[in-house]
Amino acid sequence: MPRKVSIVEKREWLADYEGGKSEASIAGKARRDVRTIKNGIDEARRERDTHMARADLIKEALRSHNESLLKLIRETLSAVKLPGSNQAIPWKREDLPGLIRIEGGNVQYENWPESKVTSITLDTEDKIEWGLLEEHLKPERSLHLLGQWKKALAAHLGARIAAKRKLANLLQEKTEYQLVDLPISGSFLYSSSVDFLFQQMTQRLLQLADTSDLNNNIIADTEKGDVRYGASTILAHAPGKEKECRQHILEALDELPSSNEAKSVIDTYLVAEDLTIKARRTVEEISLLGLMPGRCRVCRRLGM
């Protein structure tokens, strides 16, 4: 009975054949029938092609996996920033606990027993690839810095909530008017004035923009009985007391920067600013490298 031909020998036949030898010469050397040589060469070629195809598939899978995680890194990087002065900030005590939407993520806050930010979740963290990214970055500083940045941002947003409420209280105390969403009889402050004025004061406190004209742009419109900013932003309705109301609003704005709440906005901003720079730098380095460090369970399945 003819000896069974090993796959190793068949590979040697294929190498000889591709090296220029004929099937007949290979058969003579191996003392095998030409048909056996031909079949062996075909089998070795199929095995090689299968391995090469699988290797290409694995290579493509690894490339796709790496690119998917790098895309997640870039999306995370775009979210690691400080909120601008136009960031929506809740301030009403009756507001239910909920979410503050920031660029690239959500902020969870609660009002009881005290107003505070409880967590920040980036949009990228909700994606299925995030767990794989964490496995890759486990030994890296980037995850730790990202966590520190989120804590600092939470503290800063919490400080903004407190400062905005302080401004609302000052406006009501100085004017002795009620803050309302819709007009009522008599004199009143519009709730929207808190949003507008706090945005201006945030720019002033954090030196994000020139607000030197803020006071001059708040005018008493004695014809319509309003106090407004510029031509169209109505802050209060105080018929007959427009100038007095304007003065009280300015007093509230002047007093806010010396409050503990405003000082906390500045202090927490500086901490968050420093951590933003550090967190962005580590994430940028990974993005620029173009290759994810470390391994994850997907990498191990693909033989890495």
SULHUCOR-V747528 format. One record per backbone hydrogen bond with DSSP energy under -1.0 kcal/mol. CO is the residue of the C=O (numbers start at 1). NH is the residue of the N-H. If there is no record, write none. Layout:
<<CO/NH> <CO/NH>>
//
This chain:
<<6/10> <7/11> <8/12> <9/13> <10/14> <11/15> <12/16> <13/17> <14/18> <15/19> <16/21> <17/20> <22/26> <23/27> <24/28> <25/29> <26/30> <27/31> <27/32> <33/37> <34/38> <35/39> <36/40> <37/41> <38/42> <39/43> <40/44> <41/45> <42/46> <43/47> <44/48> <45/49> <46/50> <47/51> <48/52> <49/53> <50/54> <51/55> <52/56> <53/57> <54/58> <55/59> <56/60> <57/61> <58/62> <59/63> <60/64> <61/65> <62/66> <63/67> <64/68> <65/69> <66/70> <67/71> <68/72> <69/73> <70/74> <71/75> <72/76> <73/77> <74/78> <76/80> <79/81> <84/87> <92/95> <98/109> <100/107> <102/105> <104/123> <105/102> <106/121> <107/100> <108/118> <108/119> <110/116> <116/110> <119/108> <121/106> <122/125> <123/126> <124/127> <127/130> <129/133> <130/134> <131/135> <132/136> <133/137> <137/140> <141/145> <142/146> <143/147> <144/148> <145/149> <146/150> <147/151> <148/152> <149/153> <150/154> <151/155> <152/156> <153/157> <154/158> <155/159> <156/160> <157/161> <158/162> <159/163> <160/164> <161/165> <162/166> <163/167> <164/168> <165/169> <166/170> <167/171> <168/172> <169/173> <170/174> <171/175> <172/176> <178/189> <180/191> <188/237> <189/180> <190/193> <191/194> <192/196> <193/197> <194/198> <195/199> <196/200> <197/201> <198/202> <199/203> <200/204> <201/205> <202/206> <203/208> <211/214> <213/217> <217/230> <219/228> <220/222> <221/225> <221/226> <225/238> <226/221> <227/235> <227/236> <228/219> <229/233> <232/234> <233/229> <235/190> <236/227> <237/188> <238/241> <241/245> <242/246> <243/247> <244/248> <245/249> <246/250> <247/251> <248/252> <249/253> <250/254> <251/255> <252/256> <255/258> <256/259> <259/263> <260/264> <261/265> <262/266> <263/267> <264/268> <265/269> <266/270> <267/271> <268/272> <269/273> <270/274> <271/275> <272/276> <273/277> <274/278> <275/279> <276/280> <277/281> <278/282> <279/283> <280/284> <281/285> <282/286> <283/287> <284/288> <285/289> <286/290> <296/300> <297/301> <298/302> <299/304> <300/303>>
//
